Amino acid sequence: MQELLYHSTRDTSLTATASQAILRGIAPDGGLYVPDRIPTLRKSFDELSMMSYPEVAYEVLRLFLTDFSDEEVRAAVNAAYNTENFDRDDITCLMKANGAYYLELFHGRTIAFKDMALSILPHLMSISAKKNNLKEKIVILTATSGDTGKAALEGFANVPGTGIVVFYPKDGVSTFQERQMLTQEGDNTHVIGIRGNFDDAQREVKKIFTDEAFAAKMKSAGYVFSSANSINIGRLIPQIAYYVYAYTRLMEDEITFVVPTGNFGNILAAYYAAKMGVPVSKLICASNDNKVLFDFFESGVYDRNRDFILTSSPSMDILISSNLERLIYEIAGDKTADLMSSLAGSGKYSVKDLAGKSAEDGDGPLDMFRGEYATEQEMQEEIRHVYKDCGYVLDPHTAVASASYRKYLADTRDLTPAVIASTASPYKFSASVLRAIEGDSFREGTDKELIERLSKLSGVEIPAAVDRALNGTIRHNTVCDPADMEKEIEKIFL
């Protein structure tokens, strides 16, 4: 198989093999690694439709990880996708409700879609370290808006040769999400709340990654940084697999994917699946009240200069969608660095002129996307509507996507079969879900009381991950200002 190399979105001369890109997480110039080409699927859809999820994941990953042996890819896949890590034999499933298919991606150990990639990333990273004769201990440095943090902590807990530090907005996640992280076990795990929002945490993490002096200080002490965010190509590639899998369960002529979107990684994986050959009609990028991405797809201007709104779908409360840079690279090429510099400086950039030149006959990268959004009220109404009509319970993020799809359908009458990415279990947001369903009769309670009420209402058994979080001991209690994040890392490792 021809080797596939990766290069920075900001400087194509900065190249890496797959294993090197996974280890580094981010390119030396602050850009994101992208593949030199998107490979096409080697197996037919008929063949893939007969395969299990691990088998489909293997077929996808082996095309991107060309410096891994087939045995190494298969070993990583089998170690990640099994009944020890997921509560379904099939790993994920499609549920039909409300005129669409919901792709349930929350059957892993932290009941959120991040498990689909973060269950395999530690294995890919361990293999990468051996392939590159890495002697230093890998420190996973991650900013989270709610779900990535816990999934990364769970994936890397007590993994030899690694340590992990997760920063999260102290008042910007649900109480259950916070408790999931603060009760995390593992001698190599560290969780730190920041006085700020997710964008503040993500900005400082990126700054630390490109601080050469600090990297040298860490390396002299025997440590190197890497990332578990979807800025790491090793996090992004495994996500492509579930879109390929979803299509091969339906085998329609075309398909529309609807994805609740914050950092743009999840929907970018769907775009890559389309480029691999999955017949995608439209990618609906669903935003909440923080609709910076909706405005971008409407106007061609990305502008983060706006109020940051805390919502009941906190993983989407983001104004700087890092993975969008990978899509922008396909439009802007060598101008990407200038656009990202503009974003860092003035807080905005425009691709209006570039997008018009990006492809012939209006068939450019942006044309596959459609922006939609749902307000907090529309999200609540969608949870209530779907439950009353179908008895199916949505979490707030999935409800944003579901409501966005209903808007799209009303506007276009597009009857192409739609798959909505269902990104979290309702149990992670029991108060918000019950408030939406019960309306004026909703009454407050402890997390445990609310979860038990939701179980009775939905008829769905409480996942083991919920019991672990509710009954676990608080082990992490550090809080700092964003400007002090680097100091906190020094306290831990130096």
N, C-alpha and C positions, 0 to 999 in steps of 0.2 A: 504494500500500500504506500502511495506517495506520501512523504512526510508533510504534515501540516504545521506551519509555523505561525506564531502570533507576533503582532507588533503593536506599538503604542498608538492610540488614536491621535496623539499630538506630534509624533515623530516616527515615521515608518522605518527609520534606520535602527530603532531600538527594538530588536527582535528577541524572541525566546521560544524554546520548545514548550510543549504543553506542560511538562513537569516543572520547568523553570517559571512559567507564568503562574502556575498554581502556588508555588512556594513564595514568590514575590508578592502576589496579591494585586499590586498596583505597579505600573511601570515607573522607572526612575524619574521621569519628568512629570509625574502626577497624572499621566494619561491612563486610560484603561486598555488592557490587552484585548485585541480582536483577532480572529483568525484571518489568515491571508485569503481564505476562500471558505464558503459554506459548502461542505460536502453533500452530495445527494445520497439518499438512502440506497443501500445495495440490495436489500430484500424488497420484494413486491409487497403491496399492501395485503394481498391475499395471504402471503406467507406470514406477515407480521400479525395479521388478525388471529392466527392460530397460536400465537406465542403468549406466554405469561408476561407479567410486568417486568420481572428481572431480565427475561430474554429480550424484550423490546429495549430496555435500558442499555443492555450490553450492545445491541446492534447500533444504537445511537452513539454511545460513548466511544466505541472503538474507532469510529470515523474521525473523532476530534482528538483523541489521545494517541497520536501515532507514534510517540516515543515510548509508549507502554506496550508490553507484550499482550497478546490476547489473553494469556493466563492471568496477568496482573489485572486487567480490566474485569475479567470474569470473577476473580477473587474479591475485588472491591464491591462489585455489584451484589454478589451472594452474601457478603458480610453485612451489607446495608439493608437489603430488601428481603426481610424474613419476618416470621411471626414473633421473634423476640423484640423487634423494633416497631412492628405494626400490628394492630389488633384485627386486621383482615388478612386472610390468606392471599387475596388478590391485590393487596396493598392499597389500591384506590378503586373507586367504582363510579358509575354514572347512575344518577337517580333522576327519573323523569317526573317533573312537577311544573305546574303553571305554564305549560306550553314550551318548556325548554328542558335541557339536560343539565343537571348540576354535577360537576366533576368533584367528588368529595376527596379533597387532598389533606384531610385532617385526621387520619387514622394512625399517625405516628405517636411517638412517646411524649410529645408536647402538644398534641392535638391542634397543630397548625401546619400550613402547607410548607413551611420552611424545613420540616422534617424530611420532605421528599429529596432535598439536596444535601442537607446538613447531616443526614445519616451516612452519606457516602464520602463527604469531603474529608473527614479525618483519615480515611483509608487511602484516598488519593494523595493526600499530603504526606502520609507516612511512606508510601511507595516513592513519591517524588523526592523525598529527603534522601532515601537510600540511593536512588538513581543518580543524584547529584553529589553524593558523598558529603552531605551536610553534617557538620560536626556540632554546630551550635543547636541550642534548644530553640524551638519555634514558639514565639509568643503571638498568639492570635489576638489581634486588636480589633474590636468591633463596636460600632455604634448601632443602637437598636431603637426602633420606634415601637417595640412591643414583643414581636414574635421571634425575630432572628436571634435575639439575645439568648432566650431560653433554649432554643433549638441548638444553637452553637455550643452553649454550656453543656447541654446533655450529650452532644456528639463528641466533644473533646475532653470531658471529665475523665481524669486519670489515664488519658492516652499518653504512653511513654514519650518523652522527648518534647512535650508541649506544655504550654501554659496558656491561659486565656483570660483576657480582661474585657469585660462588657460594660459600656457606658450607656445609660438610659436616662431620658428626661424624668426627673423625680416626680413631677406632677403631670406627666404626659402619657401615662399608660393606665390601663385598668388596674384596679386593686388586685384582681386575680393574676394578671400578667406580672405585676410586681412581685407578688408572693411566690409565683413560680420561680422567678429568678433569685429572690432573696433566700429561698430554702434550698438552693442548688448545693448538692454535695460534691465532693472532689477536692483533693488537696491542691490541685493546680488551677482552681477556678476562683475568679475575683469579679465582683459585681459592684459598680460604683454609680450612684445616682448623680446627676448634674443639675444645677440650678439654671435651667434653660430648656429649650426644646430640642427636638431631634436634629434639626438643621445645625444647631450650635454644636451638638456632639459630633455629627458627621464632619463638619468643617474642621474641628480640632483634630479628629482622627486622621483626616487627609493631611493636615499640616504636619502631624507627627511622622507620618509615613515618608514625607519628603524632607524631613529635617536630617541632613547628612551628619551633622555633628552628634546629634542624639543617637542616630543609628550606629555610629562608630563607637560611642560610649557603651551602648548595649552589646555590640559585637565583642568588644574587649572583655566584657563580663560573661560572654558565652551565650548571647541571645541574638536572634534575628526576628524581625517582625513579619507577620503575614496577616491576611484578612479572611474572615468568614462571611463578610457581606457579599452581596451579589456583584460587587465590583470585582470580586475574584472570579476569574473565568471558570474555576473548578466548582463554584457554586452555581453558576449560570447554566453550564452545559447539561448537568443532570436534569434541570427543569424542562429542557426540550423534550425529554423522553415521555413525560406524561401527556403532552399534547399529541405526540405521535400515537401513543397508546389510546387516547380518547378517540381519535379519528378512526383507528382500526377496530374499535368496538362498534362503531356506527356504520362505517363504509358507505357514506352518502356521496353524491356527486361533488358537493361542496359543503363547507362548514363555516360557521361564524363562531369565533371565540370572543367571549365577554370576560374581561379581567379587571377586578378591582385593583387600582394601581396607585402606588405611592412612589417607590424608588425606581420604577420602570423595569425592573429585572424580570418579573414574572411575565409581563406581556411581551418583552423583548424575546424571551424564550419561545413564545408562540410565533413570533415573527421569524425567528430562525427555523422553527419547524416548517413554516410555509416555504422558506427558501430551500429546505431540504427536499421539498416535493409534496408536502401535505396540501391538498387543494383547499386553501383558505379563501373564503369570499371576502370577509371583513374582520378586522380586529377592533373591537370596541373597547376603548380605553376609558374605564369608569372612574370618575373622581368623586370625592365628597365635597364639602363646602370649601376646602382648600383646592380650588379647581384650576391650579396653575397649568396643568396639562391640558385640560379642556380648552382653556384660552389659547394655549399654544397651537393646538390642532385647528382651532378656528381662525387664528390670525397669522400664524407663522412667527409670532414674537413670543419668546420666553421671558417672563418678567416676574421675578420673585419679590418685587417691591410692593408688598401688600400685607394686610394684617394676617397673622397666624391664628387659625381658629382651632380650638380644641373641640373634638367631636367624639361621638361614641364609636367611631371606627379609627382608633388611634394609629394603627399601622399605616394609614393613608394620610396622616397629618404631617405632610412634608411639602416644603416649598422648593427644595432643590433636589430634583430627581436625577441622581448620579448616573444611572444606566442610560438615560436618554443620550448621553454623550456618544454611546456606541452607535445609535441610530443617526445622530447628527453627523458622525464621521462619514457615513455612507452618502450624505448629501454634500457635506462641505469639504471632505478630503483634507488637504493640507491647511485649510483655513480653520480647522477645528480648534487648534490651540488658541487662535485669536478670539474665537467666540467664547471659549471657556475663560479666557482672561477677562473678557468683557463682563461675563457673568460674575466673576469674582470681584470686579471693580465696581461697575455701575449697577449690577444686579439684573442685567437683562441682555439679550441678544436677539437678532432677527435672522431668519433663514428665508425670508420671503423671496428675495431675488435668487438665492441659491436653489431653493426648492423648484422654482420654475425652470431651471436649467438642468435639473438632476436626472431627467429621463425624457425619452421621446414619447409623444402622444399621451402625456399626462400619466404615465405609468411609473411613477417614482416611488421611493421608499415610503413617503408620507401618504400616498394615495390608498394604501391598504388599511390605514388607520381611520377611525372615527372617534372623536371625543364626545363623551356624554358625562353628565354628572347628576347626582341626587343630593338634595339638601337633607339636613338632619330629619326634618319632618317627613320628607318623602321616603327616607330609609325606614323610619318607624312604621309608616303606612304600608310599606312593602312587606315587612315582617308580619304584620297583622293580616294583611290580605292573603299572603301565601299560606299562612297557617290556617286561616278560616276556610279557604277554598280547598286546600290539599292536605292539611294536617302536617305539613312539612315545615320544620323550624330552621330559619336562617340566622346566621350571626350577622352583626351590623355590616361587616365588610362585604359579605356575599349579598346582603340586601341592597347595598349601594349598586353593585353590579346588576342585580336582578331588576331594580327600579330603572337603571340606565337602559337596560335592554328593552323594557316596556316602552320607554320614551322613543327609542330608536325604531321599534316596531310600529308605533303609532305614526311616526313621521314618514317611514319609508315603505311600510307594508311588505318588507322583505321577509319572505317565508323560508329562507335558507335555514336548515336545522342549526340551532344555536346551542353551544356548550358554555355554561357559565362556570368559571373557576370558583369553587366553593373553598375559601381559603382558611377557615377556622371553624372549630366546633362552637356551637352556641353556648356551651358550658363555660367558655372563656369570658363570656360577656352576659352572664345570666341576668344581671339587673337590667341592662339595656333591652334585652330580648323580652323579659317579662313585662317591663314597663310598656313596650310596644304592643304586646298581645293583650295585656289586661287593661290598659288604658286607665281610666279614672279609678278602677278598683285595685290598682297596683298598690302594694304596701311594702315598705322597706324591710330588710332583714339582714342577717349576717350572710357572708358568702355561702356558708354551708346550708343555711335555710333556703336561700334563693336557688341554689343548685338542686336541692331536693324537690323544691316546687317545680322547677323546670323539668326534672325527670318525670314527675307525675303527669305533667301537662303534655309532654312530648311522647312519653312511652319509650324513651331511649335510655338504656342503661348508662349510669354514670361511669365515664372512662376511668381507668386506673390512674391516669395522669392527674386527674382532679383530686383524688384521694391523697396522692403523694404531696400535692401542693398544700392542701388544706391541713394536713396533719404533720407536715414537715416543720423542722426547727429553723427559725431565722438565723442565718449564718453570715450574712453580709449586711453591713449598716453604714458604709462610707458614703458621704455626700460631699461634692466639691463644686466650685465654680468651673466653667469651661476652661478658663485660662490656667487652671491648676491641674488639668488632666495629666500633663506630662510629669508633673511632680509626684502625682499619685502612682504613676508607673514606676518612677525611680524608687519610691518607698517600698514597693513590692519586690523589685528585682535587683536593685543596686545597693 
